[in-house]
Amino acid sequence: MNLAERLPDWTDWDGAAFKLGQALGCFGEGDFAAVKSVFWTDNRLGNGLHQALIALVEAGLLDRREEPDEQFRWRADPLVATDASGTVDS
């Protein structure tokens, strides 16, 4: 399952980072509770996944809002053009 399928609705930042990690193969299909410390402590993996979410917002793939909490979702209309195979057009 890709990130667009995992993140269709507004999701708190830690859940969104977990779903990104799953999409990258960092956590498998396990439960958030088993790895929540990755997101609730200061460490390279959790910090990096959060930074990656921000980069995906800047790239036009994700939406971000700060209220009621920091949340992310896949953009319904990504600003990046892709062809039918999902390859980015240059």
C-alpha angles and dihedrals in degrees: 000000000000128000094260089058093044096048110040095131136043108288129181112257095254093051090046091050089049091052090048089051090050091050088052092048096248096124108017115217094312129131123282091230090064092061104024091118087069088067101034097053133058106262139134098252097048093042091047094051090051091049089050090055090053090049090052089053090051090048091054098247100106136040119223133197131178100205133104082006133330103290138170137199137174110267114251087216108031112207090223114088116227133181124233092278092055093253115144113248113227 
